Amino acid sequence: MQTSLAHNSAMQTSSLLHAPVGSLILRIAMPNMIAMVASGLCAFLDALLLGAGDARLSAAVSVSFSLLTLIQTLGFTLGMGAGSFVSRSLGRGDKPSAYAAASTAFFCALALSVLLCALGLAFLHPLMRLLGAEADLAAPAGAYARYVLLSAPLLCTSLVLSSLLRAQGKAMGNMLAFSLGAAAGIPLQLLLVRRLSLGVNGAGAAMLTREAVTFTVLLLAVLREKHLVRPSLRSCSLRPIVFVNIMRSGVPTLVRQGLMSVSSVLLMRASASFGPSFLSGMGLAVRASSLIAAAAIGFGQGFAPVFGYAFGAGSMARVSKVYASCQRFVVISLLAVGAFVFLFAHPLLARLGQPPEAAAFAASVLRAHSAAFFAQGAVIVMNMLTQAMGLPVRASLIAASRQGYILIPLVLILPRVFGAAGLILCQSASDFISLALSMLLTRGAIRGSSCARGEYSDARTTSR
């Protein structure tokens, strides 16, 4: 049995290190892309279905967007940090360190998400006010946020399991989990929200169901293949070096997601100042744009393990080829998608039954976003590059740029100077500025990889 497991692991490593780059990235990335888009589609449908009946309900869901981002911050930080370290450890043949990181990340995500859920439910009304819910939106926003908080443990642990599967080149389990979650959640959304008119309570119940299905399928996928590195309470470690190894690649995600939470609160507050229809439209546009970002992130998550294995093994010619192929594909694809969205955003939203004022504002925001889709995708790939190389400072600066320290000042300044037009242009302006900054930060990173390898130089841990 041990010989068979070792053989399977060796075959997996050989594939990631020697298979043709283009087909390998697509094979790993496509299930990730489907999984990410399926997950984002359910959140978009929440705003879409509720907004078709009442713009106020869609606005209430938009208020909780930053809360969802905060919850995802925990899962993405620990998952991406552990996943990147697992890829590099397996590339070096160091399985004990990989098990320690995977186990510690999973159980930390579970504990922290339970704590966040408890605190959020205990202070729900102050939390809604902090997120920008006005008096008339406090009740529906709080009702939806309650379900978001209850789903936190399922969501956070699912994100860690998903990252561990991707780190080992096993993307089909992700696709199956998130697709089945969406397949369970979407019909339930339609039934509870549209047919039974349960509003935010129906959307919240569908969310909980979706996250429970996704978590169950991911857990089964991890447990099914015995040779995979998976969470184990026995391998969980409280040694500081384990947390250092996780956070070395997780800090960029923590910074990015944390600042994203702040910027989304400010963005929704600024939108609310123009009225519920504008808040509803901004929520729709942000969630629709998030589908594009989800696809780009899914592709980047296919790139990360291939790059991580090659970098960990010191195959620098393959490292360069992997990065160039991935970046080229993302930019060309998102230029085409951006052109389509720019031309058809308003007709599509109008056909989906949105109130005219909300649909017009959402379409204007989407058109502005679509012009920068390619820049957004390029920045995502550059962030994945620096994370996979274990360059925490550069990765953090890139990760926190387009939805963090660049977007936040723009949200504070442009709407005050240019009104609604300034609000519409905030994200696309941030994307272009972030692209220029990211290019400066990553220029020469691969050519100077010998220095980079010394910079990240993971300490090897042994967890018995």
RAVENTA-V191436 format. One record per residue. N is the residue number from 1. RES is the residue in three letters. NEAR is the number of other C-alpha atoms within 10 Angstrom. Layout:
<<N:RES:NEAR> <N:RES:NEAR>>
This chain:
<<1:MET:7> <2:GLN:9> <3:THR:8> <4:SER:11> <5:LEU:14> <6:ALA:12> <7:HIS:13> <8:ASN:16> <9:SER:19> <10:ALA:14> <11:MET:12> <12:GLN:15> <13:THR:21> <14:SER:13> <15:SER:15> <16:LEU:22> <17:LEU:24> <18:HIS:13> <19:ALA:13> <20:PRO:12> <21:VAL:21> <22:GLY:14> <23:SER:10> <24:LEU:19> <25:ILE:25> <26:LEU:16> <27:ARG:17> <28:ILE:26> <29:ALA:27> <30:MET:19> <31:PRO:24> <32:ASN:31> <33:MET:27> <34:ILE:21> <35:ALA:28> <36:MET:25> <37:VAL:24> <38:ALA:23> <39:SER:24> <40:GLY:22> <41:LEU:18> <42:CYS:22> <43:ALA:22> <44:PHE:19> <45:LEU:18> <46:ASP:27> <47:ALA:26> <48:LEU:24> <49:LEU:23> <50:LEU:27> <51:GLY:28> <52:ALA:16> <53:GLY:17> <54:ASP:16> <55:ALA:23> <56:ARG:20> <57:LEU:24> <58:SER:30> <59:ALA:30> <60:ALA:32> <61:VAL:28> <62:SER:30> <63:VAL:33> <64:SER:27> <65:PHE:21> <66:SER:22> <67:LEU:22> <68:LEU:17> <69:THR:18> <70:LEU:21> <71:ILE:25> <72:GLN:21> <73:THR:24> <74:LEU:29> <75:GLY:32> <76:PHE:27> <77:THR:28> <78:LEU:31> <79:GLY:32> <80:MET:32> <81:GLY:32> <82:ALA:33> <83:GLY:33> <84:SER:33> <85:PHE:32> <86:VAL:31> <87:SER:30> <88:ARG:25> <89:SER:24> <90:LEU:23> <91:GLY:23> <92:ARG:15> <93:GLY:16> <94:ASP:16> <95:LYS:19> <96:PRO:18> <97:SER:22> <98:ALA:30> <99:TYR:27> <100:ALA:30> <101:ALA:35> <102:ALA:30> <103:SER:22> <104:THR:24> <105:ALA:31> <106:PHE:26> <107:PHE:19> <108:CYS:18> <109:ALA:27> <110:LEU:20> <111:ALA:13> <112:LEU:17> <113:SER:25> <114:VAL:19> <115:LEU:13> <116:LEU:18> <117:CYS:19> <118:ALA:14> <119:LEU:13> <120:GLY:20> <121:LEU:16> <122:ALA:11> <123:PHE:10> <124:LEU:19> <125:HIS:16> <126:PRO:13> <127:LEU:19> <128:MET:23> <129:ARG:16> <130:LEU:13> <131:LEU:23> <132:GLY:24> <133:ALA:25> <134:GLU:18> <135:ALA:9> <136:ASP:11> <137:LEU:19> <138:ALA:19> <139:ALA:15> <140:PRO:20> <141:ALA:28> <142:GLY:24> <143:ALA:17> <144:TYR:24> <145:ALA:27> <146:ARG:17> <147:TYR:21> <148:VAL:22> <149:LEU:25> <150:LEU:20> <151:SER:24> <152:ALA:27> <153:PRO:24> <154:LEU:23> <155:LEU:27> <156:CYS:30> <157:THR:28> <158:SER:29> <159:LEU:26> <160:VAL:31> <161:LEU:28> <162:SER:31> <163:SER:28> <164:LEU:33> <165:LEU:23> <166:ARG:29> <167:ALA:29> <168:GLN:23> <169:GLY:26> <170:LYS:24> <171:ALA:25> <172:MET:19> <173:GLY:22> <174:ASN:30> <175:MET:26> <176:LEU:19> <177:ALA:27> <178:PHE:29> <179:SER:22> <180:LEU:20> <181:GLY:27> <182:ALA:28> <183:ALA:15> <184:ALA:19> <185:GLY:24> <186:ILE:22> <187:PRO:12> <188:LEU:20> <189:GLN:28> <190:LEU:18> <191:LEU:16> <192:LEU:20> <193:VAL:23> <194:ARG:17> <195:ARG:10> <196:LEU:11> <197:SER:15> <198:LEU:16> <199:GLY:23> <200:VAL:27> <201:ASN:18> <202:GLY:22> <203:ALA:30> <204:GLY:25> <205:ALA:20> <206:ALA:27> <207:MET:26> <208:LEU:21> <209:THR:16> <210:ARG:28> <211:GLU:25> <212:ALA:19> <213:VAL:20> <214:THR:27> <215:PHE:24> <216:THR:14> <217:VAL:20> <218:LEU:24> <219:LEU:18> <220:LEU:12> <221:ALA:21> <222:VAL:21> <223:LEU:14> <224:ARG:10> <225:GLU:13> <226:LYS:14> <227:HIS:17> <228:LEU:19> <229:VAL:24> <230:ARG:21> <231:PRO:24> <232:SER:14> <233:LEU:11> <234:ARG:12> <235:SER:20> <236:CYS:21> <237:SER:20> <238:LEU:10> <239:ARG:12> <240:PRO:8> <241:ILE:15> <242:VAL:26> <243:PHE:19> <244:VAL:16> <245:ASN:25> <246:ILE:25> <247:MET:24> <248:ARG:22> <249:SER:31> <250:GLY:29> <251:VAL:22> <252:PRO:28> <253:THR:29> <254:LEU:25> <255:VAL:22> <256:ARG:23> <257:GLN:25> <258:GLY:22> <259:LEU:25> <260:MET:25> <261:SER:24> <262:VAL:20> <263:SER:24> <264:SER:26> <265:VAL:22> <266:LEU:20> <267:LEU:27> <268:MET:25> <269:ARG:19> <270:ALA:22> <271:SER:25> <272:ALA:20> <273:SER:13> <274:PHE:12> <275:GLY:13> <276:PRO:23> <277:SER:25> <278:PHE:24> <279:LEU:29> <280:SER:35> <281:GLY:32> <282:MET:30> <283:GLY:30> <284:LEU:32> <285:ALA:25> <286:VAL:21> <287:ARG:23> <288:ALA:21> <289:SER:19> <290:SER:19> <291:LEU:20> <292:ILE:23> <293:ALA:21> <294:ALA:23> <295:ALA:24> <296:ALA:29> <297:ILE:23> <298:GLY:23> <299:PHE:29> <300:GLY:28> <301:GLN:27> <302:GLY:27> <303:PHE:30> <304:ALA:32> <305:PRO:30> <306:VAL:31> <307:PHE:31> <308:GLY:30> <309:TYR:30> <310:ALA:24> <311:PHE:25> <312:GLY:22> <313:ALA:17> <314:GLY:16> <315:SER:14> <316:MET:17> <317:ALA:12> <318:ARG:19> <319:VAL:23> <320:SER:15> <321:LYS:13> <322:VAL:22> <323:TYR:21> <324:ALA:11> <325:SER:14> <326:CYS:21> <327:GLN:20> <328:ARG:11> <329:PHE:14> <330:VAL:23> <331:VAL:20> <332:ILE:12> <333:SER:14> <334:LEU:24> <335:LEU:17> <336:ALA:13> <337:VAL:16> <338:GLY:20> <339:ALA:14> <340:PHE:13> <341:VAL:20> <342:PHE:18> <343:LEU:13> <344:PHE:13> <345:ALA:20> <346:HIS:20> <347:PRO:12> <348:LEU:14> <349:LEU:20> <350:ALA:15> <351:ARG:9> <352:LEU:14> <353:GLY:14> <354:GLN:24> <355:PRO:18> <356:PRO:14> <357:GLU:15> <358:ALA:26> <359:ALA:28> <360:ALA:20> <361:PHE:22> <362:ALA:27> <363:ALA:27> <364:SER:20> <365:VAL:27> <366:LEU:27> <367:ARG:23> <368:ALA:19> <369:HIS:25> <370:SER:26> <371:ALA:21> <372:ALA:21> <373:PHE:28> <374:PHE:26> <375:ALA:23> <376:GLN:26> <377:GLY:29> <378:ALA:26> <379:VAL:27> <380:ILE:24> <381:VAL:24> <382:MET:24> <383:ASN:25> <384:MET:29> <385:LEU:24> <386:THR:25> <387:GLN:29> <388:ALA:28> <389:MET:26> <390:GLY:28> <391:LEU:21> <392:PRO:21> <393:VAL:16> <394:ARG:18> <395:ALA:29> <396:SER:21> <397:LEU:20> <398:ILE:30> <399:ALA:30> <400:ALA:23> <401:SER:24> <402:ARG:31> <403:GLN:24> <404:GLY:25> <405:TYR:20> <406:ILE:20> <407:LEU:28> <408:ILE:23> <409:PRO:14> <410:LEU:21> <411:VAL:25> <412:LEU:17> <413:ILE:15> <414:LEU:17> <415:PRO:19> <416:ARG:14> <417:VAL:11> <418:PHE:12> <419:GLY:13> <420:ALA:18> <421:ALA:15> <422:GLY:18> <423:LEU:22> <424:ILE:25> <425:LEU:21> <426:CYS:26> <427:GLN:25> <428:SER:23> <429:ALA:19> <430:SER:24> <431:ASP:26> <432:PHE:19> <433:ILE:16> <434:SER:27> <435:LEU:23> <436:ALA:12> <437:LEU:16> <438:SER:24> <439:MET:14> <440:LEU:11> <441:LEU:18> <442:THR:16> <443:ARG:11> <444:GLY:10> <445:ALA:17> <446:ILE:20> <447:ARG:12> <448:GLY:10> <449:SER:16> <450:SER:12> <451:CYS:12> <452:ALA:16> <453:ARG:17> <454:GLY:10> <455:GLU:13> <456:TYR:15> <457:SER:13> <458:ASP:16> <459:ALA:11> <460:ARG:15> <461:THR:19> <462:THR:14> <463:SER:17> <464:ARG:11>>
